[in-house]
Amino acid sequence: MVSLTINGKTQDFDVPDDMPLLWVIRDVAHLTGTKFGCGLAQCGACTVHLDGAPLRACVTPVGAAAGKAITTIEGLSPDGTHPVQRAWAELDVVQCGYCQSGQIMSAVALIKAKPEPTDADIDAALSGNICRCGTYPRIRAAVHRAATLAKETTR
């Protein structure tokens, strides 16, 4: 039995400690916004936050997440009003959309760490998130827009 706090809600899960966190999130907690991509922590589709830091859920054993705060794409905002989600929609970033929850989670962590990221900051922070559709210019523009929106909401 593992006790996890996902998106602010604590639940007990009857799963082995070495089960990948991704499968608990998707298959047991039924939060399917976090995607399976490669299973090797190379593509970023499975990015979630663990105590506020981006983490690849596909290679993280669930036991390592016990007692920590897990945030998935569903936990950013119930209605899509998080500044990063708003920027993604405003700039029509998504093409196929498969990688976008991981891209968004990485962008949220970046803006938290660097409220005014440069292009180089964005490229470095999101370099582990692969977009097969090649929407990188729109992703970069959306991160800049999200940083502006985040500043506006904190005023």
ZAMARGU-4260 file (C-alpha; in steps of 0.2 Angstrom, whole numbers, plus 5000, padded with zeros to 4 digits):
<rodrens>
0) 5000/5000/5000 | 5007/5017/4995 | 4999/5034/5000 | 5001/5047/4987 | 4995/5065/4986
5) 4991/5069/4968 | 4984/5086/4964 | 4981/5090/4983 | 4971/5074/4986 | 4979/5060/4997
10) 4974/5042/4992 | 4980/5025/4996 | 4985/5014/4982 | 4987/4995/4983 | 5002/4994/4971
15) 5020/4988/4972 | 5033/5001/4978 | 5043/4998/4961 | 5028/5001/4950 | 5032/5016/4939
20) 5023/5032/4945 | 5016/5035/4927 | 5006/5019/4928 | 4998/5023/4945 | 4994/5040/4939
25) 4986/5034/4922 | 4979/5017/4926 | 4975/5017/4945 | 4971/5035/4948 | 4963/5037/4931
30) 4972/5054/4927 | 4976/5051/4908 | 4983/5069/4904 | 5001/5063/4908 | 5006/5052/4893
35) 5017/5037/4890 | 5030/5041/4876 | 5046/5031/4877 | 5047/5023/4894 | 5065/5029/4896
40) 5064/5047/4902 | 5070/5053/4885 | 5054/5061/4878 | 5046/5071/4892 | 5028/5066/4888
45) 5027/5059/4906 | 5033/5075/4915 | 5024/5078/4931 | 5030/5089/4946 | 5036/5080/4962
50) 5036/5093/4976 | 5036/5107/4963 | 5051/5100/4952 | 5048/5092/4935 | 5051/5073/4935
55) 5049/5059/4922 | 5035/5048/4929 | 5039/5033/4918 | 5055/5029/4927 | 5051/5035/4944
60) 5046/5021/4956 | 5029/5025/4965 | 5038/5022/4982 | 5050/5037/4978 | 5034/5048/4977
65) 5026/5043/4994 | 5024/5057/5006 | 5028/5070/4992 | 5016/5082/4982 | 5013/5076/4965
70) 5005/5088/4952 | 4999/5082/4935 | 4993/5092/4921 | 4975/5090/4928 | 4981/5098/4944
75) 4987/5115/4937 | 4970/5122/4936 | 4953/5114/4935 | 4947/5125/4921 | 4963/5128/4911
80) 4966/5146/4917 | 4984/5143/4923 | 4995/5156/4914 | 5004/5142/4904 | 4988/5134/4899
85) 4981/5150/4893 | 4996/5155/4883 | 4996/5138/4875 | 4978/5141/4869 | 4981/5159/4864
90) 4995/5154/4853 | 4987/5138/4846 | 5003/5128/4851 | 4996/5111/4849 | 4997/5101/4833
95) 4994/5083/4838 | 4995/5087/4856 | 5003/5071/4863 | 5018/5079/4870 | 5010/5095/4876
100) 5006/5090/4894 | 5024/5086/4897 | 5029/5102/4888 | 5017/5112/4899 | 5023/5104/4915
105) 5041/5108/4910 | 5036/5126/4906 | 5027/5129/4922 | 5043/5123/4932 | 5054/5135/4921
110) 5043/5150/4924 | 5043/5147/4943 | 5062/5146/4943 | 5065/5160/4930 | 5050/5172/4929
115) 5057/5180/4914 | 5066/5166/4904 | 5076/5170/4889 | 5076/5159/4873 | 5091/5150/4879
120) 5083/5146/4896 | 5067/5140/4887 | 5078/5129/4875 | 5088/5122/4889 | 5073/5118/4901
125) 5062/5110/4887 | 5076/5101/4878 | 5071/5085/4885 | 5053/5087/4879 | 5052/5080/4861
130) 5038/5087/4850 | 5037/5076/4834 | 5026/5089/4826 | 5040/5102/4827 | 5030/5116/4836
135) 5045/5122/4845 | 5044/5140/4839 | 5026/5141/4845 | 5031/5132/4862 | 5045/5145/4864
140) 5033/5160/4860 | 5020/5152/4872 | 5032/5151/4886 | 5036/5170/4884 | 5018/5174/4884
145) 5015/5163/4899 | 5028/5172/4909 | 5019/5189/4904 | 5003/5182/4910 | 5010/5175/4926
150) 5017/5192/4930 | 5000/5200/4927 | 4991/5188/4938 | 5003/5191/4953 | 5000/5210/4952
</rodrens>
